[in-house]
Amino acid sequence: VLRLHPRIAPYQVAVLPLSKKDTLTPLAEQVYSSLAKRYMCDYDETQAIGRRYRRQDEIGTPVCITIDFDSLTDHAVTVRDRDTTVQERVPLASLEAHLAARFGF
């Protein structure tokens, strides 16, 4: 795991749909577009989710946001911290505020 400060990490946020299903892609792209206005973001839907997490950890991405099938109904995403690997559900409506509080910018 490359523990870079969020300001110098190549990406601050990675948006990772759980699968490449057509049902998840529109919401994942919407989240990516919204966050890309404020943060350096990566979007990845290749391979298994565990491999994508590891790949993001290796390049120092501090936060991964997973869009899963529950996101379609509960309008929340899973936010995973790089350093602790702790995952928490965050409502889409408060996602940007959550990230701003976490990063401090």
C-alpha positions, -999 to 999 in steps of 0.1 A, spaced: 0 0 0 14 34 -10 3 58 17 4 91 -1 -12 123 13 -45 129 -6 -31 162 -21 -2 144 -38 -19 111 -47 -24 106 -85 -61 101 -77 -80 112 -46 -110 90 -54 -117 58 -75 -152 50 -85 -156 12 -89 -189 -3 -100 -192 -38 -84 -198 -54 -118 -199 -43 -154 -236 -48 -156 -257 -22 -175 -277 -15 -144 -248 -2 -124 -229 17 -151 -252 48 -153 -251 55 -116 -214 48 -114 -207 72 -143 -230 98 -127 -210 96 -94 -177 98 -113 -188 129 -133 -200 146 -101 -168 139 -82 -144 146 -111 -154 183 -110 -137 186 -76 -112 157 -72 -88 137 -94 -108 106 -100 -103 72 -116 -131 50 -130 -124 13 -132 -148 -16 -140 -122 -42 -151 -115 -75 -132 -128 -84 -97 -134 -58 -71 -107 -71 -48 -81 -67 -76 -93 -32 -83 -90 -23 -46 -54 -36 -45 -45 -18 -77 -58 15 -62 -39 8 -30 -7 3 -49 -9 37 -66 -19 55 -34 -56 63 -40 -69 71 -5 -106 65 -11 -125 39 -33 -162 43 -38 -181 11 -48 -214 12 -65 -233 -20 -58 -268 -33 -65 -280 -20 -32 -270 15 -43 -298 14 -69 -324 11 -41 -309 28 -10 -291 56 -29 -259 50 -9 -224 39 -19 -197 21 0 -167 42 8 -135 23 15 -104 38 32 -70 28 18 -51 29 51 -76 10 73 -96 -8 46 -127 1 67 -158 4 45 -189 25 53 -222 32 36 -226 69 27 -258 83 12 -252 98 -23 -267 131 -11 -239 136 14 -210 119 -4 -193 152 -15 -196 166 20 -182 133 34 -152 135 11 -146 172 18 -146 165 56 -123 135 51 -98 153 29 -101 188 44 -102 204 9 
